[in-house]
Amino acid sequence: MFEWIRQLAKRDSDTAAVAALGARDLADMGVSRDQALTLAAMPVAVSERVRAMGRVFGVSADELARDRRDWVQMVETCAQCRSTSQCRSFMLQDGHPGPNGAGFCPNRETFAHHAHPA
């Protein structure tokens, strides 16, 4: 319970900090104010899922974050995904089948685009 309250307070703090950013700061980050507010209010589990699926495709968190437009789109898509339980089960499998087993993921084409050929 206390952890939930702590996370809520941090999210409110993050949202207030984003709301205070100037247009130049937002432009430097490559996001609109609405996108920044959406990302700040999003549960941490969403970005963690995106990073985990990126690893399945052989894409590091740094590589994912490099293309800010794709990153925001992937996180927003993941937040609205109806396959989160399937995703969670997929990620927990020992020796999961890799990208070929991630057909349920609505971000699979974007991950594949950023993947490096083996």
A tleap script that builds the chain and sets N, CA, C and O, in Angstrom:
source leaprc.protein.ff14SB
mol = sequence {
  NMET PHE GLU TRP ILE ARG GLN LEU ALA LYS
  ARG ASP SER ASP THR ALA ALA VAL ALA ALA
  LEU GLY ALA ARG ASP LEU ALA ASP MET GLY
  VAL SER ARG ASP GLN ALA LEU THR LEU ALA
  ALA MET PRO VAL ALA VAL SER GLU ARG VAL
  ARG ALA MET GLY ARG VAL PHE GLY VAL SER
  ALA ASP GLU LEU ALA ARG ASP ARG ARG ASP
  TRP VAL GLN MET VAL GLU THR CYS ALA GLN
  CYS ARG SER THR SER GLN CYS ARG SER PHE
  MET LEU GLN ASP GLY HIE PRO GLY PRO ASN
  GLY ALA GLY PHE CYS PRO ASN ARG GLU THR
  PHE ALA HIE HIE ALA HIE PRO CALA
}
set mol.1.N position { 0.825 -1.195 0.000 }
set mol.1.CA position { 0.000 0.000 0.000 }
set mol.1.C position { 0.867 1.256 0.000 }
set mol.1.O position { 0.611 2.188 -0.762 }
set mol.2.N position { 1.898 1.283 0.857 }
set mol.2.CA position { 2.754 2.467 0.924 }
set mol.2.C position { 3.538 2.652 -0.375 }
set mol.2.O position { 3.776 3.782 -0.801 }
set mol.3.N position { 3.936 1.551 -1.002 }
set mol.3.CA position { 4.659 1.646 -2.272 }
set mol.3.C position { 3.757 2.265 -3.340 }
set mol.3.O position { 4.216 3.083 -4.137 }
set mol.4.N position { 2.494 1.887 -3.363 }
set mol.4.CA position { 1.555 2.446 -4.324 }
set mol.4.C position { 1.423 3.952 -4.108 }
set mol.4.O position { 1.409 4.714 -5.075 }
set mol.5.N position { 1.328 4.386 -2.865 }
set mol.5.CA position { 1.214 5.815 -2.548 }
set mol.5.C position { 2.495 6.545 -2.958 }
set mol.5.O position { 2.445 7.648 -3.501 }
set mol.6.N position { 3.632 5.920 -2.693 }
set mol.6.CA position { 4.919 6.517 -3.063 }
set mol.6.C position { 5.000 6.677 -4.593 }
set mol.6.O position { 5.455 7.708 -5.087 }
set mol.7.N position { 4.562 5.666 -5.323 }
set mol.7.CA position { 4.589 5.742 -6.789 }
set mol.7.C position { 3.631 6.808 -7.305 }
set mol.7.O position { 3.944 7.522 -8.257 }
set mol.8.N position { 2.478 6.914 -6.683 }
set mol.8.CA position { 1.507 7.928 -7.070 }
set mol.8.C position { 2.074 9.330 -6.834 }
set mol.8.O position { 1.919 10.213 -7.678 }
set mol.9.N position { 2.723 9.532 -5.701 }
set mol.9.CA position { 3.315 10.832 -5.390 }
set mol.9.C position { 4.432 11.162 -6.382 }
set mol.9.O position { 4.549 12.302 -6.831 }
set mol.10.N position { 5.248 10.168 -6.722 }
set mol.10.CA position { 6.321 10.392 -7.688 }
set mol.10.C position { 5.735 10.736 -9.056 }
set mol.10.O position { 6.224 11.635 -9.740 }
set mol.11.N position { 4.686 10.015 -9.449 }
set mol.11.CA position { 4.052 10.289 -10.735 }
set mol.11.C position { 3.497 11.708 -10.761 }
set mol.11.O position { 3.636 12.406 -11.765 }
set mol.12.N position { 2.862 12.147 -9.660 }
set mol.12.CA position { 2.350 13.522 -9.592 }
set mol.12.C position { 3.484 14.532 -9.685 }
set mol.12.O position { 3.352 15.563 -10.345 }
set mol.13.N position { 4.603 14.234 -9.023 }
set mol.13.CA position { 5.774 15.100 -9.073 }
set mol.13.C position { 6.341 15.158 -10.492 }
set mol.13.O position { 6.683 16.232 -10.987 }
set mol.14.N position { 6.438 13.991 -11.144 }
set mol.14.CA position { 6.933 13.943 -12.513 }
set mol.14.C position { 6.019 14.728 -13.448 }
set mol.14.O position { 6.492 15.455 -14.322 }
set mol.15.N position { 4.735 14.582 -13.265 }
set mol.15.CA position { 3.765 15.291 -14.106 }
set mol.15.C position { 3.899 16.796 -13.920 }
set mol.15.O position { 3.837 17.548 -14.893 }
set mol.16.N position { 4.081 17.241 -12.684 }
set mol.16.CA position { 4.251 18.674 -12.416 }
set mol.16.C position { 5.543 19.184 -13.054 }
set mol.16.O position { 5.569 20.284 -13.608 }
set mol.17.N position { 6.606 18.396 -12.979 }
set mol.17.CA position { 7.878 18.800 -13.586 }
set mol.17.C position { 7.753 18.905 -15.103 }
set mol.17.O position { 8.288 19.834 -15.709 }
set mol.18.N position { 7.054 17.965 -15.711 }
set mol.18.CA position { 6.850 18.001 -17.164 }
set mol.18.C position { 6.000 19.201 -17.545 }
set mol.18.O position { 6.287 19.869 -18.539 }
set mol.19.N position { 4.964 19.485 -16.776 }
set mol.19.CA position { 4.091 20.622 -17.063 }
set mol.19.C position { 4.862 21.938 -17.018 }
set mol.19.O position { 4.488 22.903 -17.684 }
set mol.20.N position { 5.937 21.976 -16.235 }
set mol.20.CA position { 6.728 23.202 -16.089 }
set mol.20.C position { 7.786 23.356 -17.184 }
set mol.20.O position { 8.416 24.409 -17.275 }
set mol.21.N position { 7.992 22.342 -18.007 }
set mol.21.CA position { 9.010 22.419 -19.057 }
set mol.21.C position { 8.631 23.447 -20.115 }
set mol.21.O position { 7.459 23.637 -20.440 }
set mol.22.N position { 9.645 24.095 -20.632 }
set mol.22.CA position { 9.425 25.058 -21.705 }
set mol.22.C position { 9.390 24.371 -23.059 }
set mol.22.O position { 9.736 23.197 -23.185 }
set mol.23.N position { 8.973 25.112 -24.058 }
set mol.23.CA position { 8.861 24.566 -25.419 }
set mol.23.C position { 10.213 24.084 -25.935 }
set mol.23.O position { 10.285 23.073 -26.634 }
set mol.24.N position { 11.270 24.790 -25.601 }
set mol.24.CA position { 12.620 24.400 -26.058 }
set mol.24.C position { 13.040 23.073 -25.442 }
set mol.24.O position { 13.614 22.220 -26.118 }
set mol.25.N position { 12.750 22.902 -24.144 }
set mol.25.CA position { 13.084 21.639 -23.474 }
set mol.25.C position { 12.354 20.477 -24.132 }
set mol.25.O position { 12.940 19.421 -24.372 }
set mol.26.N position { 11.084 20.676 -24.421 }
set mol.26.CA position { 10.280 19.627 -25.059 }
set mol.26.C position { 10.813 19.317 -26.458 }
set mol.26.O position { 10.892 18.155 -26.858 }
set mol.27.N position { 11.176 20.361 -27.194 }
set mol.27.CA position { 11.726 20.164 -28.536 }
set mol.27.C position { 13.044 19.394 -28.465 }
set mol.27.O position { 13.302 18.526 -29.298 }
set mol.28.N position { 13.872 19.709 -27.475 }
set mol.28.CA position { 15.141 18.992 -27.290 }
set mol.28.C position { 14.907 17.511 -27.005 }
set mol.28.O position { 15.697 16.660 -27.415 }
set mol.29.N position { 13.819 17.209 -26.301 }
set mol.29.CA position { 13.501 15.817 -25.980 }
set mol.29.C position { 12.790 15.129 -27.145 }
set mol.29.O position { 12.702 13.901 -27.177 }
set mol.30.N position { 12.290 15.902 -28.089 }
set mol.30.CA position { 11.626 15.328 -29.247 }
set mol.30.C position { 10.215 14.843 -28.981 }
set mol.30.O position { 9.734 13.923 -29.642 }
set mol.31.N position { 9.547 15.461 -28.012 }
set mol.31.CA position { 8.171 15.080 -27.694 }
set mol.31.C position { 7.322 16.329 -27.506 }
set mol.31.O position { 7.828 17.405 -27.189 }
set mol.32.N position { 6.027 16.161 -27.709 }
set mol.32.CA position { 5.107 17.257 -27.433 }
set mol.32.C position { 4.810 17.272 -25.931 }
set mol.32.O position { 5.135 16.320 -25.221 }
set mol.33.N position { 4.208 18.328 -25.462 }
set mol.33.CA position { 3.838 18.407 -24.047 }
set mol.33.C position { 2.865 17.280 -23.686 }
set mol.33.O position { 3.004 16.639 -22.644 }
set mol.34.N position { 1.879 17.048 -24.560 }
set mol.34.CA position { 0.915 15.973 -24.295 }
set mol.34.C position { 1.610 14.614 -24.208 }
set mol.34.O position { 1.299 13.813 -23.327 }
set mol.35.N position { 2.550 14.353 -25.119 }
set mol.35.CA position { 3.280 13.089 -25.074 }
set mol.35.C position { 4.105 12.977 -23.797 }
set mol.35.O position { 4.135 11.921 -23.166 }
set mol.36.N position { 4.765 14.049 -23.422 }
set mol.36.CA position { 5.580 14.036 -22.210 }
set mol.36.C position { 4.713 13.799 -20.975 }
set mol.36.O position { 5.104 13.050 -20.080 }
set mol.37.N position { 3.549 14.427 -20.921 }
set mol.37.CA position { 2.644 14.225 -19.787 }
set mol.37.C position { 2.117 12.792 -19.758 }
set mol.37.O position { 1.995 12.192 -18.690 }
set mol.38.N position { 1.809 12.251 -20.930 }
set mol.38.CA position { 1.345 10.864 -21.009 }
set mol.38.C position { 2.427 9.910 -20.511 }
set mol.38.O position { 2.147 8.996 -19.735 }
set mol.39.N position { 3.651 10.124 -20.954 }
set mol.39.CA position { 4.760 9.260 -20.533 }
set mol.39.C position { 5.038 9.387 -19.032 }
set mol.39.O position { 5.320 8.391 -18.365 }
set mol.40.N position { 4.958 10.599 -18.510 }
set mol.40.CA position { 5.225 10.801 -17.083 }
set mol.40.C position { 4.170 10.129 -16.210 }
set mol.40.O position { 4.474 9.671 -15.108 }
set mol.41.N position { 2.940 10.069 -16.696 }
set mol.41.CA position { 1.846 9.487 -15.917 }
set mol.41.C position { 1.721 7.973 -16.106 }
set mol.41.O position { 0.946 7.318 -15.410 }
set mol.42.N position { 2.479 7.429 -17.042 }
set mol.42.CA position { 2.352 6.007 -17.369 }
set mol.42.C position { 3.037 5.134 -16.314 }
set mol.42.O position { 4.105 5.488 -15.813 }
set mol.43.N position { 2.434 4.010 -15.982 }
set mol.43.CA position { 3.074 3.092 -15.039 }
set mol.43.C position { 4.430 2.618 -15.567 }
set mol.43.O position { 4.590 2.396 -16.768 }
set mol.44.N position { 5.384 2.468 -14.683 }
set mol.44.CA position { 6.735 2.037 -15.038 }
set mol.44.C position { 6.707 0.681 -15.739 }
set mol.44.O position { 7.551 0.412 -16.594 }
set mol.45.N position { 5.755 -0.168 -15.392 }
set mol.45.CA position { 5.673 -1.510 -15.979 }
set mol.45.C position { 5.552 -1.461 -17.501 }
set mol.45.O position { 6.000 -2.382 -18.184 }
set mol.46.N position { 4.961 -0.414 -18.033 }
set mol.46.CA position { 4.773 -0.325 -19.482 }
set mol.46.C position { 6.125 -0.167 -20.177 }
set mol.46.O position { 6.432 -0.913 -21.107 }
set mol.47.N position { 6.923 0.784 -19.741 }
set mol.47.CA position { 8.230 0.966 -20.379 }
set mol.47.C position { 9.137 -0.237 -20.130 }
set mol.47.O position { 9.972 -0.568 -20.971 }
set mol.48.N position { 8.978 -0.891 -18.981 }
set mol.48.CA position { 9.755 -2.106 -18.717 }
set mol.48.C position { 9.380 -3.214 -19.693 }
set mol.48.O position { 10.253 -3.949 -20.155 }
set mol.49.N position { 8.093 -3.345 -20.011 }
set mol.49.CA position { 7.649 -4.351 -20.993 }
set mol.49.C position { 8.230 -4.052 -22.370 }
set mol.49.O position { 8.665 -4.964 -23.074 }
set mol.50.N position { 8.237 -2.785 -22.755 }
set mol.50.CA position { 8.785 -2.399 -24.059 }
set mol.50.C position { 10.275 -2.744 -24.108 }
set mol.50.O position { 10.753 -3.301 -25.096 }
set mol.51.N position { 11.000 -2.417 -23.050 }
set mol.51.CA position { 12.437 -2.739 -23.019 }
set mol.51.C position { 12.668 -4.249 -23.075 }
set mol.51.O position { 13.560 -4.717 -23.783 }
set mol.52.N position { 11.861 -5.009 -22.327 }
set mol.52.CA position { 12.006 -6.467 -22.305 }
set mol.52.C position { 11.733 -7.057 -23.689 }
set mol.52.O position { 12.461 -7.942 -24.138 }
set mol.53.N position { 10.703 -6.579 -24.360 }
set mol.53.CA position { 10.413 -7.091 -25.695 }
set mol.53.C position { 11.499 -6.649 -26.666 }
set mol.53.O position { 11.843 -7.387 -27.590 }
set mol.54.N position { 12.032 -5.474 -26.470 }
set mol.54.CA position { 13.158 -5.040 -27.299 }
set mol.54.C position { 14.322 -6.014 -27.209 }
set mol.54.O position { 14.949 -6.339 -28.217 }
set mol.55.N position { 14.610 -6.483 -25.983 }
set mol.55.CA position { 15.693 -7.459 -25.804 }
set mol.55.C position { 15.401 -8.751 -26.564 }
set mol.55.O position { 16.316 -9.377 -27.098 }
set mol.56.N position { 14.138 -9.148 -26.613 }
set mol.56.CA position { 13.761 -10.349 -27.375 }
set mol.56.C position { 14.170 -10.182 -28.837 }
set mol.56.O position { 14.611 -11.134 -29.481 }
set mol.57.N position { 14.022 -8.976 -29.346 }
set mol.57.CA position { 14.368 -8.687 -30.738 }
set mol.57.C position { 15.838 -8.286 -30.903 }
set mol.57.O position { 16.280 -7.980 -32.010 }
set mol.58.N position { 16.586 -8.290 -29.806 }
set mol.58.CA position { 18.002 -7.934 -29.875 }
set mol.58.C position { 18.259 -6.445 -29.925 }
set mol.58.O position { 19.292 -6.008 -30.433 }
set mol.59.N position { 17.329 -5.660 -29.403 }
set mol.59.CA position { 17.457 -4.203 -29.418 }
set mol.59.C position { 17.610 -3.714 -27.975 }
set mol.59.O position { 16.764 -3.998 -27.127 }
set mol.60.N position { 18.672 -2.992 -27.705 }
set mol.60.CA position { 18.918 -2.499 -26.342 }
set mol.60.C position { 17.989 -1.336 -26.005 }
set mol.60.O position { 17.392 -0.721 -26.888 }
set mol.61.N position { 17.881 -1.053 -24.721 }
set mol.61.CA position { 17.062 0.077 -24.260 }
set mol.61.C position { 17.582 1.386 -24.842 }
set mol.61.O position { 16.796 2.254 -25.222 }
set mol.62.N position { 18.900 1.531 -24.914 }
set mol.62.CA position { 19.482 2.754 -25.487 }
set mol.62.C position { 19.106 2.908 -26.956 }
set mol.62.O position { 18.784 4.005 -27.413 }
set mol.63.N position { 19.151 1.797 -27.691 }
set mol.63.CA position { 18.784 1.849 -29.104 }
set mol.63.C position { 17.306 2.209 -29.273 }
set mol.63.O position { 16.948 2.981 -30.163 }
set mol.64.N position { 16.456 1.648 -28.417 }
set mol.64.CA position { 15.029 1.960 -28.489 }
set mol.64.C position { 14.774 3.435 -28.228 }
set mol.64.O position { 13.964 4.061 -28.912 }
set mol.65.N position { 15.460 3.985 -27.247 }
set mol.65.CA position { 15.229 5.377 -26.853 }
set mol.65.C position { 15.823 6.374 -27.848 }
set mol.65.O position { 15.448 7.546 -27.847 }
set mol.66.N position { 16.736 5.922 -28.685 }
set mol.66.CA position { 17.396 6.818 -29.644 }
set mol.66.C position { 16.396 7.443 -30.619 }
set mol.66.O position { 16.495 8.629 -30.933 }
set mol.67.N position { 15.451 6.662 -31.092 }
set mol.67.CA position { 14.429 7.186 -32.001 }
set mol.67.C position { 13.214 7.558 -31.156 }
set mol.67.O position { 12.331 6.734 -30.917 }
set mol.68.N position { 13.186 8.797 -30.715 }
set mol.68.CA position { 12.183 9.243 -29.747 }
set mol.68.C position { 10.762 9.047 -30.259 }
set mol.68.O position { 9.877 8.667 -29.493 }
set mol.69.N position { 10.536 9.298 -31.532 }
set mol.69.CA position { 9.181 9.149 -32.085 }
set mol.69.C position { 8.710 7.695 -31.982 }
set mol.69.O position { 7.586 7.425 -31.560 }
set mol.70.N position { 9.587 6.763 -32.375 }
set mol.70.CA position { 9.232 5.345 -32.267 }
set mol.70.C position { 9.053 4.932 -30.811 }
set mol.70.O position { 8.137 4.175 -30.490 }
set mol.71.N position { 9.928 5.429 -29.922 }
set mol.71.CA position { 9.844 5.075 -28.508 }
set mol.71.C position { 8.484 5.480 -27.936 }
set mol.71.O position { 7.813 4.674 -27.290 }
set mol.72.N position { 8.087 6.711 -28.172 }
set mol.72.CA position { 6.800 7.201 -27.656 }
set mol.72.C position { 5.658 6.371 -28.232 }
set mol.72.O position { 4.741 5.986 -27.507 }
set mol.73.N position { 5.713 6.096 -29.526 }
set mol.73.CA position { 4.653 5.308 -30.156 }
set mol.73.C position { 4.604 3.894 -29.570 }
set mol.73.O position { 3.520 3.376 -29.302 }
set mol.74.N position { 5.776 3.261 -29.367 }
set mol.74.CA position { 5.791 1.903 -28.814 }
set mol.74.C position { 5.237 1.867 -27.396 }
set mol.74.O position { 4.472 0.966 -27.053 }
set mol.75.N position { 5.616 2.832 -26.575 }
set mol.75.CA position { 5.139 2.873 -25.192 }
set mol.75.C position { 3.631 3.113 -25.161 }
set mol.75.O position { 2.910 2.459 -24.407 }
set mol.76.N position { 3.161 4.041 -25.971 }
set mol.76.CA position { 1.718 4.306 -26.017 }
set mol.76.C position { 0.955 3.076 -26.516 }
set mol.76.O position { -0.110 2.753 -25.991 }
set mol.77.N position { 1.493 2.396 -27.522 }
set mol.77.CA position { 0.854 1.185 -28.040 }
set mol.77.C position { 0.832 0.102 -26.973 }
set mol.77.O position { -0.184 -0.566 -26.778 }
set mol.78.N position { 1.950 -0.071 -26.285 }
set mol.78.CA position { 2.040 -1.085 -25.224 }
set mol.78.C position { 1.044 -0.786 -24.099 }
set mol.78.O position { 0.435 -1.701 -23.544 }
set mol.79.N position { 0.886 0.476 -23.771 }
set mol.79.CA position { -0.027 0.859 -22.693 }
set mol.79.C position { -1.475 0.506 -23.015 }
set mol.79.O position { -2.277 0.281 -22.109 }
set mol.80.N position { -1.810 0.455 -24.304 }
set mol.80.CA position { -3.182 0.164 -24.720 }
set mol.80.C position { -3.361 -1.279 -25.188 }
set mol.80.O position { -4.447 -1.660 -25.624 }
set mol.81.N position { -2.305 -2.078 -25.099 }
set mol.81.CA position { -2.318 -3.448 -25.631 }
set mol.81.C position { -3.280 -4.342 -24.851 }
set mol.81.O position { -3.398 -4.243 -23.629 }
set mol.82.N position { -3.952 -5.203 -25.578 }
set mol.82.CA position { -4.883 -6.153 -24.963 }
set mol.82.C position { -4.240 -7.529 -24.759 }
set mol.82.O position { -4.911 -8.481 -24.359 }
set mol.83.N position { -2.933 -7.627 -25.037 }
set mol.83.CA position { -2.234 -8.911 -24.919 }
set mol.83.C position { -1.212 -8.912 -23.787 }
set mol.83.O position { -0.243 -9.669 -23.832 }
set mol.84.N position { -1.417 -8.073 -22.776 }
set mol.84.CA position { -0.404 -7.981 -21.718 }
set mol.84.C position { -0.226 -9.287 -20.956 }
set mol.84.O position { 0.897 -9.606 -20.564 }
set mol.85.N position { -1.280 -10.050 -20.734 }
set mol.85.CA position { -1.108 -11.318 -20.019 }
set mol.85.C position { -0.339 -12.307 -20.890 }
set mol.85.O position { 0.493 -13.058 -20.382 }
set mol.86.N position { -0.606 -12.317 -22.188 }
set mol.86.CA position { 0.137 -13.182 -23.100 }
set mol.86.C position { 1.598 -12.736 -23.158 }
set mol.86.O position { 2.497 -13.577 -23.196 }
set mol.87.N position { 1.842 -11.448 -23.166 }
set mol.87.CA position { 3.190 -10.896 -23.177 }
set mol.87.C position { 3.941 -11.318 -21.918 }
set mol.87.O position { 5.078 -11.783 -21.991 }
set mol.88.N position { 3.306 -11.156 -20.782 }
set mol.88.CA position { 3.926 -11.521 -19.506 }
set mol.88.C position { 4.285 -13.005 -19.500 }
set mol.88.O position { 5.386 -13.372 -19.090 }
set mol.89.N position { 3.373 -13.855 -19.947 }
set mol.89.CA position { 3.642 -15.296 -20.011 }
set mol.89.C position { 4.792 -15.590 -20.964 }
set mol.89.O position { 5.652 -16.419 -20.668 }
set mol.90.N position { 4.806 -14.922 -22.088 }
set mol.90.CA position { 5.867 -15.085 -23.081 }
set mol.90.C position { 7.229 -14.740 -22.478 }
set mol.90.O position { 8.205 -15.469 -22.657 }
set mol.91.N position { 7.276 -13.617 -21.760 }
set mol.91.CA position { 8.538 -13.156 -21.171 }
set mol.91.C position { 9.033 -14.091 -20.063 }
set mol.91.O position { 10.236 -14.182 -19.819 }
set mol.92.N position { 8.123 -14.771 -19.406 }
set mol.92.CA position { 8.507 -15.655 -18.290 }
set mol.92.C position { 8.954 -17.032 -18.753 }
set mol.92.O position { 9.497 -17.797 -17.955 }
set mol.93.N position { 8.742 -17.367 -20.015 }
set mol.93.CA position { 9.149 -18.681 -20.515 }
set mol.93.C position { 10.665 -18.796 -20.539 }
set mol.93.O position { 11.363 -17.875 -20.964 }
set mol.94.N position { 11.161 -19.927 -20.080 }
set mol.94.CA position { 12.588 -20.209 -20.232 }
set mol.94.C position { 12.843 -20.506 -21.702 }
set mol.94.O position { 12.156 -21.329 -22.307 }
set mol.95.N position { 13.817 -19.842 -22.261 }
set mol.95.CA position { 14.143 -20.080 -23.653 }
set mol.95.C position { 12.987 -19.792 -24.583 }
set mol.95.O position { 12.706 -20.578 -25.487 }
set mol.96.N position { 12.293 -18.642 -24.369 }
set mol.96.CA position { 11.158 -18.308 -25.234 }
set mol.96.C position { 11.596 -18.320 -26.694 }
set mol.96.O position { 12.783 -18.183 -26.988 }
set mol.97.N position { 10.653 -18.483 -27.600 }
set mol.97.CA position { 10.989 -18.699 -29.003 }
set mol.97.C position { 11.527 -17.481 -29.747 }
set mol.97.O position { 11.656 -17.525 -30.970 }
set mol.98.N position { 11.838 -16.416 -29.057 }
set mol.98.CA position { 12.393 -15.232 -29.709 }
set mol.98.C position { 11.349 -14.461 -30.492 }
set mol.98.O position { 10.147 -14.639 -30.293 }
set mol.99.N position { 11.820 -13.602 -31.386 }
set mol.99.CA position { 10.906 -12.738 -32.132 }
set mol.99.C position { 9.798 -13.478 -32.866 }
set mol.99.O position { 8.690 -12.958 -33.003 }
set mol.100.N position { 10.083 -14.683 -33.338 }
set mol.100.CA position { 9.053 -15.424 -34.073 }
set mol.100.C position { 7.862 -15.773 -33.197 }
set mol.100.O position { 6.755 -15.945 -33.708 }
set mol.101.N position { 8.064 -15.880 -31.889 }
set mol.101.CA position { 6.970 -16.194 -30.980 }
set mol.101.C position { 6.211 -14.977 -30.505 }
set mol.101.O position { 5.261 -15.102 -29.732 }
set mol.102.N position { 6.616 -13.791 -30.959 }
set mol.102.CA position { 6.008 -12.546 -30.488 }
set mol.102.C position { 4.988 -11.989 -31.474 }
set mol.102.O position { 4.804 -10.776 -31.566 }
set mol.103.N position { 4.338 -12.863 -32.199 }
set mol.103.CA position { 3.352 -12.423 -33.183 }
set mol.103.C position { 2.187 -11.665 -32.590 }
set mol.103.O position { 1.506 -10.928 -33.304 }
set mol.104.N position { 1.944 -11.825 -31.314 }
set mol.104.CA position { 0.850 -11.136 -30.620 }
set mol.104.C position { 1.159 -9.668 -30.353 }
set mol.104.O position { 0.249 -8.884 -30.085 }
set mol.105.N position { 2.432 -9.289 -30.423 }
set mol.105.CA position { 2.870 -7.938 -30.026 }
set mol.105.C position { 2.552 -6.916 -31.115 }
set mol.105.O position { 3.004 -7.066 -32.251 }
set mol.106.N position { 1.782 -5.883 -30.786 }
set mol.106.CA position { 1.455 -4.873 -31.792 }
set mol.106.C position { 2.657 -4.009 -32.193 }
set mol.106.O position { 2.593 -3.279 -33.183 }
set mol.107.N position { 3.749 -4.091 -31.429 }
set mol.107.CA position { 4.957 -3.330 -31.746 }
set mol.107.C position { 5.999 -4.160 -32.500 }
set mol.107.O position { 7.101 -3.673 -32.755 }
set mol.108.N position { 5.672 -5.397 -32.858 }
set mol.108.CA position { 6.679 -6.308 -33.420 }
set mol.108.C position { 7.352 -5.747 -34.667 }
set mol.108.O position { 8.555 -5.941 -34.842 }
set mol.109.N position { 6.620 -5.061 -35.536 }
set mol.109.CA position { 7.239 -4.517 -36.747 }
set mol.109.C position { 8.239 -3.415 -36.417 }
set mol.109.O position { 9.282 -3.312 -37.063 }
set mol.110.N position { 7.935 -2.600 -35.426 }
set mol.110.CA position { 8.856 -1.537 -35.031 }
set mol.110.C position { 10.105 -2.132 -34.387 }
set mol.110.O position { 11.219 -1.687 -34.660 }
set mol.111.N position { 9.919 -3.144 -33.527 }
set mol.111.CA position { 11.078 -3.812 -32.947 }
set mol.111.C position { 11.928 -4.437 -34.036 }
set mol.111.O position { 13.151 -4.297 -34.023 }
set mol.112.N position { 11.295 -5.127 -34.981 }
set mol.112.CA position { 12.028 -5.769 -36.070 }
set mol.112.C position { 12.790 -4.742 -36.900 }
set mol.112.O position { 13.904 -5.003 -37.353 }
set mol.113.N position { 12.184 -3.573 -37.097 }
set mol.113.CA position { 12.831 -2.499 -37.848 }
set mol.113.C position { 14.126 -2.061 -37.162 }
set mol.113.O position { 15.115 -1.764 -37.833 }
set mol.114.N position { 14.121 -2.021 -35.836 }
set mol.114.CA position { 15.295 -1.570 -35.083 }
set mol.114.C position { 16.297 -2.696 -34.801 }
set mol.114.O position { 17.416 -2.437 -34.359 }
set mol.115.N position { 15.895 -3.930 -35.056 }
set mol.115.CA position { 16.773 -5.081 -34.774 }
set mol.115.C position { 17.929 -5.115 -35.752 }
set mol.115.O position { 17.817 -4.690 -36.902 }
set mol.116.N position { 19.039 -5.632 -35.264 }
set mol.116.CA position { 20.215 -5.805 -36.101 }
set mol.116.C position { 20.216 -7.218 -36.656 }
set mol.116.O position { 19.978 -8.173 -35.917 }
set mol.117.N position { 20.476 -7.363 -37.933 }
set mol.117.CA position { 20.514 -8.722 -38.488 }
set mol.117.C position { 21.615 -9.547 -37.811 }
set mol.117.O position { 22.692 -9.040 -37.498 }
set mol.118.N position { 21.318 -10.810 -37.598 }
set mol.118.CA position { 22.286 -11.688 -36.927 }
set mol.118.C position { 23.410 -12.059 -37.860 }
set mol.118.O position { 24.319 -12.792 -37.471 }
savepdb mol mol.pdb
quit
